[in-house]
């Protein structure tokens, strides 16, 4: 079982100190320790993940789009070779999973 909550501001989702102030009552299983964040649209997801990537110097892969008929993901104009490789790998994994699940539309 995966704990899922929202909507929640990013800082409260990932920072325990911020979550303690913003999330009253302590009833959240996710606040302050989220490892996956879902955004309402491509622009918001892209902006947020790029900000986090630049601020933390971590490897960030995404945005990963879901809910489309076929695996499709997005690269920004400023992406690096590693960004391209990582996105291609994720898209291939999505394609394999789609084929195994029999959900791929006929051409």
PyMOL commands that place a pseudoatom at each C-alpha (Angstrom):
pseudoatom trace, name=CA, resn=UNK, resi=1, chain=A, elem=C, hetatm=0, pos=[0.000, 0.000, 0.000]
pseudoatom trace, name=CA, resn=UNK, resi=2, chain=A, elem=C, hetatm=0, pos=[1.257, 3.457, -0.917]
pseudoatom trace, name=CA, resn=UNK, resi=3, chain=A, elem=C, hetatm=0, pos=[0.384, 6.514, 1.158]
pseudoatom trace, name=CA, resn=UNK, resi=4, chain=A, elem=C, hetatm=0, pos=[-1.010, 9.270, -1.049]
pseudoatom trace, name=CA, resn=UNK, resi=5, chain=A, elem=C, hetatm=0, pos=[-2.208, 12.720, 0.010]
pseudoatom trace, name=CA, resn=UNK, resi=6, chain=A, elem=C, hetatm=0, pos=[-2.865, 16.047, -1.552]
pseudoatom trace, name=CA, resn=UNK, resi=7, chain=A, elem=C, hetatm=0, pos=[-2.995, 18.686, -2.548]
pseudoatom trace, name=CA, resn=UNK, resi=8, chain=A, elem=C, hetatm=0, pos=[-0.007, 19.731, -0.484]
pseudoatom trace, name=CA, resn=UNK, resi=9, chain=A, elem=C, hetatm=0, pos=[2.524, 22.511, -0.966]
pseudoatom trace, name=CA, resn=UNK, resi=10, chain=A, elem=C, hetatm=0, pos=[5.934, 21.224, -2.046]
pseudoatom trace, name=CA, resn=UNK, resi=11, chain=A, elem=C, hetatm=0, pos=[7.816, 22.530, 0.992]
pseudoatom trace, name=CA, resn=UNK, resi=12, chain=A, elem=C, hetatm=0, pos=[5.368, 20.835, 3.388]
pseudoatom trace, name=CA, resn=UNK, resi=13, chain=A, elem=C, hetatm=0, pos=[5.577, 17.628, 1.386]
pseudoatom trace, name=CA, resn=UNK, resi=14, chain=A, elem=C, hetatm=0, pos=[9.363, 17.271, 1.573]
pseudoatom trace, name=CA, resn=UNK, resi=15, chain=A, elem=C, hetatm=0, pos=[10.555, 19.183, 4.654]
pseudoatom trace, name=CA, resn=UNK, resi=16, chain=A, elem=C, hetatm=0, pos=[9.614, 17.774, 8.085]
pseudoatom trace, name=CA, resn=UNK, resi=17, chain=A, elem=C, hetatm=0, pos=[10.150, 21.131, 9.836]
pseudoatom trace, name=CA, resn=UNK, resi=18, chain=A, elem=C, hetatm=0, pos=[7.860, 22.954, 7.412]
pseudoatom trace, name=CA, resn=UNK, resi=19, chain=A, elem=C, hetatm=0, pos=[5.315, 20.127, 7.581]
pseudoatom trace, name=CA, resn=UNK, resi=20, chain=A, elem=C, hetatm=0, pos=[5.214, 20.374, 11.377]
pseudoatom trace, name=CA, resn=UNK, resi=21, chain=A, elem=C, hetatm=0, pos=[4.156, 24.023, 11.085]
pseudoatom trace, name=CA, resn=UNK, resi=22, chain=A, elem=C, hetatm=0, pos=[1.852, 23.832, 8.060]
pseudoatom trace, name=CA, resn=UNK, resi=23, chain=A, elem=C, hetatm=0, pos=[0.126, 20.484, 8.645]
pseudoatom trace, name=CA, resn=UNK, resi=24, chain=A, elem=C, hetatm=0, pos=[-1.751, 20.811, 11.901]
pseudoatom trace, name=CA, resn=UNK, resi=25, chain=A, elem=C, hetatm=0, pos=[-2.839, 17.796, 13.906]
pseudoatom trace, name=CA, resn=UNK, resi=26, chain=A, elem=C, hetatm=0, pos=[-0.052, 15.462, 12.777]
pseudoatom trace, name=CA, resn=UNK, resi=27, chain=A, elem=C, hetatm=0, pos=[-2.460, 13.189, 10.904]
pseudoatom trace, name=CA, resn=UNK, resi=28, chain=A, elem=C, hetatm=0, pos=[-0.426, 13.066, 7.703]
pseudoatom trace, name=CA, resn=UNK, resi=29, chain=A, elem=C, hetatm=0, pos=[1.559, 9.972, 6.692]
pseudoatom trace, name=CA, resn=UNK, resi=30, chain=A, elem=C, hetatm=0, pos=[3.220, 11.839, 3.840]
pseudoatom trace, name=CA, resn=UNK, resi=31, chain=A, elem=C, hetatm=0, pos=[3.934, 15.395, 5.012]
pseudoatom trace, name=CA, resn=UNK, resi=32, chain=A, elem=C, hetatm=0, pos=[7.632, 16.070, 5.396]
pseudoatom trace, name=CA, resn=UNK, resi=33, chain=A, elem=C, hetatm=0, pos=[8.757, 12.800, 3.832]
pseudoatom trace, name=CA, resn=UNK, resi=34, chain=A, elem=C, hetatm=0, pos=[7.263, 12.629, 0.340]
pseudoatom trace, name=CA, resn=UNK, resi=35, chain=A, elem=C, hetatm=0, pos=[9.463, 10.968, -2.258]
pseudoatom trace, name=CA, resn=UNK, resi=36, chain=A, elem=C, hetatm=0, pos=[7.164, 11.359, -5.271]
pseudoatom trace, name=CA, resn=UNK, resi=37, chain=A, elem=C, hetatm=0, pos=[5.258, 14.517, -6.167]
pseudoatom trace, name=CA, resn=UNK, resi=38, chain=A, elem=C, hetatm=0, pos=[2.506, 14.729, -8.768]
pseudoatom trace, name=CA, resn=UNK, resi=39, chain=A, elem=C, hetatm=0, pos=[1.798, 18.083, -10.408]
pseudoatom trace, name=CA, resn=UNK, resi=40, chain=A, elem=C, hetatm=0, pos=[-1.401, 19.252, -12.098]
pseudoatom trace, name=CA, resn=UNK, resi=41, chain=A, elem=C, hetatm=0, pos=[0.135, 20.025, -15.484]
pseudoatom trace, name=CA, resn=UNK, resi=42, chain=A, elem=C, hetatm=0, pos=[3.327, 19.714, -17.510]
pseudoatom trace, name=CA, resn=UNK, resi=43, chain=A, elem=C, hetatm=0, pos=[4.420, 23.328, -17.008]
pseudoatom trace, name=CA, resn=UNK, resi=44, chain=A, elem=C, hetatm=0, pos=[4.155, 23.177, -13.205]
pseudoatom trace, name=CA, resn=UNK, resi=45, chain=A, elem=C, hetatm=0, pos=[5.920, 19.816, -13.056]
pseudoatom trace, name=CA, resn=UNK, resi=46, chain=A, elem=C, hetatm=0, pos=[8.706, 20.961, -15.348]
pseudoatom trace, name=CA, resn=UNK, resi=47, chain=A, elem=C, hetatm=0, pos=[9.301, 24.216, -13.484]
pseudoatom trace, name=CA, resn=UNK, resi=48, chain=A, elem=C, hetatm=0, pos=[9.346, 22.547, -10.084]
pseudoatom trace, name=CA, resn=UNK, resi=49, chain=A, elem=C, hetatm=0, pos=[11.576, 19.642, -10.992]
pseudoatom trace, name=CA, resn=UNK, resi=50, chain=A, elem=C, hetatm=0, pos=[14.076, 21.950, -12.696]
pseudoatom trace, name=CA, resn=UNK, resi=51, chain=A, elem=C, hetatm=0, pos=[14.150, 24.233, -9.636]
pseudoatom trace, name=CA, resn=UNK, resi=52, chain=A, elem=C, hetatm=0, pos=[14.762, 21.285, -7.315]
pseudoatom trace, name=CA, resn=UNK, resi=53, chain=A, elem=C, hetatm=0, pos=[17.380, 19.822, -9.661]
pseudoatom trace, name=CA, resn=UNK, resi=54, chain=A, elem=C, hetatm=0, pos=[19.314, 23.084, -9.812]
pseudoatom trace, name=CA, resn=UNK, resi=55, chain=A, elem=C, hetatm=0, pos=[19.007, 23.823, -6.085]
pseudoatom trace, name=CA, resn=UNK, resi=56, chain=A, elem=C, hetatm=0, pos=[20.101, 20.364, -4.936]
pseudoatom trace, name=CA, resn=UNK, resi=57, chain=A, elem=C, hetatm=0, pos=[22.479, 19.355, -7.745]
pseudoatom trace, name=CA, resn=UNK, resi=58, chain=A, elem=C, hetatm=0, pos=[20.698, 15.976, -7.822]
pseudoatom trace, name=CA, resn=UNK, resi=59, chain=A, elem=C, hetatm=0, pos=[19.878, 13.875, -10.841]
pseudoatom trace, name=CA, resn=UNK, resi=60, chain=A, elem=C, hetatm=0, pos=[16.265, 14.585, -11.725]
pseudoatom trace, name=CA, resn=UNK, resi=61, chain=A, elem=C, hetatm=0, pos=[14.415, 12.545, -14.308]
pseudoatom trace, name=CA, resn=UNK, resi=62, chain=A, elem=C, hetatm=0, pos=[11.249, 13.952, -15.701]
pseudoatom trace, name=CA, resn=UNK, resi=63, chain=A, elem=C, hetatm=0, pos=[8.724, 15.131, -16.129]
pseudoatom trace, name=CA, resn=UNK, resi=64, chain=A, elem=C, hetatm=0, pos=[7.253, 11.678, -16.710]
pseudoatom trace, name=CA, resn=UNK, resi=65, chain=A, elem=C, hetatm=0, pos=[3.871, 11.875, -18.396]
pseudoatom trace, name=CA, resn=UNK, resi=66, chain=A, elem=C, hetatm=0, pos=[1.224, 9.259, -17.771]
pseudoatom trace, name=CA, resn=UNK, resi=67, chain=A, elem=C, hetatm=0, pos=[-2.310, 8.622, -18.912]
pseudoatom trace, name=CA, resn=UNK, resi=68, chain=A, elem=C, hetatm=0, pos=[-1.560, 8.905, -22.630]
pseudoatom trace, name=CA, resn=UNK, resi=69, chain=A, elem=C, hetatm=0, pos=[-2.331, 6.140, -25.107]
pseudoatom trace, name=CA, resn=UNK, resi=70, chain=A, elem=C, hetatm=0, pos=[1.360, 5.607, -25.803]
pseudoatom trace, name=CA, resn=UNK, resi=71, chain=A, elem=C, hetatm=0, pos=[4.561, 6.358, -23.880]
pseudoatom trace, name=CA, resn=UNK, resi=72, chain=A, elem=C, hetatm=0, pos=[5.582, 9.965, -24.537]
pseudoatom trace, name=CA, resn=UNK, resi=73, chain=A, elem=C, hetatm=0, pos=[7.829, 12.160, -22.420]
pseudoatom trace, name=CA, resn=UNK, resi=74, chain=A, elem=C, hetatm=0, pos=[9.179, 15.677, -22.700]
pseudoatom trace, name=CA, resn=UNK, resi=75, chain=A, elem=C, hetatm=0, pos=[12.661, 17.184, -22.916]
pseudoatom trace, name=CA, resn=UNK, resi=76, chain=A, elem=C, hetatm=0, pos=[13.456, 20.853, -22.495]
pseudoatom trace, name=CA, resn=UNK, resi=77, chain=A, elem=C, hetatm=0, pos=[15.621, 22.844, -24.882]
pseudoatom trace, name=CA, resn=UNK, resi=78, chain=A, elem=C, hetatm=0, pos=[18.280, 23.083, -22.177]
pseudoatom trace, name=CA, resn=UNK, resi=79, chain=A, elem=C, hetatm=0, pos=[18.519, 19.355, -21.512]
pseudoatom trace, name=CA, resn=UNK, resi=80, chain=A, elem=C, hetatm=0, pos=[21.846, 17.556, -21.295]
pseudoatom trace, name=CA, resn=UNK, resi=81, chain=A, elem=C, hetatm=0, pos=[22.916, 14.327, -22.986]
pseudoatom trace, name=CA, resn=UNK, resi=82, chain=A, elem=C, hetatm=0, pos=[22.306, 12.526, -19.670]
pseudoatom trace, name=CA, resn=UNK, resi=83, chain=A, elem=C, hetatm=0, pos=[18.780, 14.005, -19.519]
pseudoatom trace, name=CA, resn=UNK, resi=84, chain=A, elem=C, hetatm=0, pos=[18.106, 12.570, -22.976]
pseudoatom trace, name=CA, resn=UNK, resi=85, chain=A, elem=C, hetatm=0, pos=[19.476, 9.145, -22.054]
pseudoatom trace, name=CA, resn=UNK, resi=86, chain=A, elem=C, hetatm=0, pos=[17.504, 8.998, -18.798]
pseudoatom trace, name=CA, resn=UNK, resi=87, chain=A, elem=C, hetatm=0, pos=[14.273, 10.044, -20.504]
pseudoatom trace, name=CA, resn=UNK, resi=88, chain=A, elem=C, hetatm=0, pos=[14.751, 7.503, -23.304]
pseudoatom trace, name=CA, resn=UNK, resi=89, chain=A, elem=C, hetatm=0, pos=[15.321, 4.739, -20.730]
pseudoatom trace, name=CA, resn=UNK, resi=90, chain=A, elem=C, hetatm=0, pos=[12.144, 5.681, -18.812]
pseudoatom trace, name=CA, resn=UNK, resi=91, chain=A, elem=C, hetatm=0, pos=[10.134, 5.864, -22.041]
pseudoatom trace, name=CA, resn=UNK, resi=92, chain=A, elem=C, hetatm=0, pos=[11.412, 2.420, -23.089]
pseudoatom trace, name=CA, resn=UNK, resi=93, chain=A, elem=C, hetatm=0, pos=[10.408, 0.991, -19.702]
pseudoatom trace, name=CA, resn=UNK, resi=94, chain=A, elem=C, hetatm=0, pos=[6.950, 2.511, -20.146]
pseudoatom trace, name=CA, resn=UNK, resi=95, chain=A, elem=C, hetatm=0, pos=[6.692, 1.012, -23.652]
pseudoatom trace, name=CA, resn=UNK, resi=96, chain=A, elem=C, hetatm=0, pos=[7.679, -2.448, -22.417]
pseudoatom trace, name=CA, resn=UNK, resi=97, chain=A, elem=C, hetatm=0, pos=[5.165, -2.243, -19.553]
pseudoatom trace, name=CA, resn=UNK, resi=98, chain=A, elem=C, hetatm=0, pos=[2.449, -1.071, -21.958]
pseudoatom trace, name=CA, resn=UNK, resi=99, chain=A, elem=C, hetatm=0, pos=[3.159, -3.969, -24.299]
pseudoatom trace, name=CA, resn=UNK, resi=100, chain=A, elem=C, hetatm=0, pos=[3.223, -6.534, -21.446]
pseudoatom trace, name=CA, resn=UNK, resi=101, chain=A, elem=C, hetatm=0, pos=[-0.079, -5.223, -20.102]
pseudoatom trace, name=CA, resn=UNK, resi=102, chain=A, elem=C, hetatm=0, pos=[-1.644, -5.389, -23.550]
pseudoatom trace, name=CA, resn=UNK, resi=103, chain=A, elem=C, hetatm=0, pos=[-2.719, -1.762, -23.407]
pseudoatom trace, name=CA, resn=UNK, resi=104, chain=A, elem=C, hetatm=0, pos=[-0.894, -0.587, -26.522]
pseudoatom trace, name=CA, resn=UNK, resi=105, chain=A, elem=C, hetatm=0, pos=[-3.306, 0.547, -29.258]
pseudoatom trace, name=CA, resn=UNK, resi=106, chain=A, elem=C, hetatm=0, pos=[-3.133, -1.141, -32.628]
pseudoatom trace, name=CA, resn=UNK, resi=107, chain=A, elem=C, hetatm=0, pos=[-1.375, 0.986, -35.267]
for i in range(1, 107): cmd.bond("trace and resi %d" % i, "trace and resi %d" % (i + 1))
show_as sticks, trace
zoom trace
